[in-house]
Amino acid sequence: MKDIKLQRTQSVLKELIPEALASLNDVALQNLTVIEVICKRGRYDADIYLDKAHFDLNEQNQIIKKLKKVSNHLEFHCASAEGWFKSPKFHFKFDDQLEKQNQMEELFKQVEKELNKSKNG
């Protein structure tokens, strides 16, 4: 039963956070894409993973600073939208899983090339 509640909370937050971001006056924050939400510690904390495709490291750091400043507003938005007494504490991070997958695919391609060379040569 706990897993279902946890998954529901994560799913709801994945929908509500972009909505809350869109309500802000900052264009950089309005256009962020939420990739995943993972709740921890009995839904007291939530790691919010964002798409970093269009941002360099400096821009990512600036965005994280801005998100820390507005996180209370975002948490309040989500809590009031769902009728919760309290929202999880948000921790924003840029997701690097896609980047890691691409690196792994490149490594596999290199290994395949080397195997093909040794078979043919």
N, C-alpha and C positions, 0 to 999 in steps of 0.2 A: 504493500500500500504506500509506503514511503517513497518508493521508486516512482510510482505513478504521479504522486504529488510533486516530486522533484522535477520530473520530466515536464509536467504541465507548467510549473513555474518557469522553467527554462524556456519553454516554447512561448509562453505569454510575454516574457521579457524580450525575447528575440523579435517579437512584433512591436512591442510598446516602445523600446528604446529608439529605434529609427523615427518613430512618430514623435517622441519627445525631442530628439535632435532636430527634427524638421521645424519644431516650434521656436527654436532659438534664432537670434538675429545674426549669428555668425555663419557665413556661407561655407567656410571650411568644415564646420561641424555638421551643418545641414546635409552635406553630401556624403557623409561617412556610411560605409556599408558594414553592417553587423554580420559576421560570419557564424559565430557560435556564442552561446551563453552557457557557462558551466557554474552551477550553484554548488557551494561548499558549506561546511559547518552547519548543517541543518537549515539551509537557506538563509543564513545570516550574511553570507558573502556571495558575490557573483563575479566571476571573471568574464569580462566582455571582450571577445576577440574581434578585431576590426581588420578590414581588408587594407593592406598597405601598398597595393599595386601602383598607385599614382603619387606616392610620397617618398622623398628621400629621408635619410636618417634625421636631419635637422628638422624637417617639416613634421616628422612623426613625434619628435620630442616636444615641439611647440603645441601640437594637437593634444598630446597627453596632458600638458600643463593646463591647457584650456578646459579639457574635460574634467580635470580635478576641481577646477573652480566652479563648474556648473553641475557637478555630480549630485549635489543636494537637490537641485531643481529637478534633475532627471529622475532621481529616486522618488521624490514627492509626486511627480507626474505619474509614474508607474503605479505607485501605491494608491493614489486617488482614483486612477482609471479602473483599478481592479477592486477597490474597496478594502484594500489591505490596511491594517493598522500600521504596519511598517514594511518598507521595501528592503531587500538585501542591500548591503553596502557594495557599490560598484567599484571594480578594479579594471581599468581599461588597459588593453594590451593589443599590439599589432600582431596578427597571425602570420607565422612564417612557415606553416605546414606546406602550403603550395610551393614555396621556394625550395623546401627540403625535398619534396616529391620530384620537382624538376631536376634537382641535382642528382637524385638517385637514378632517374631515367637516363640522364646523360652518362652516368657511370656505367649503367647496364649497356648502353649503346657502345661505349668504348670497349667494354669487355667483349661484347659480341664481335666488334671489328677485329680485335686481337685474336679471338678464337678463329674467325674466318681466315685471317692471314696465316695462322699456323696450320690450318687444314689445307689451304691452297698452296702454301709455300713450302 
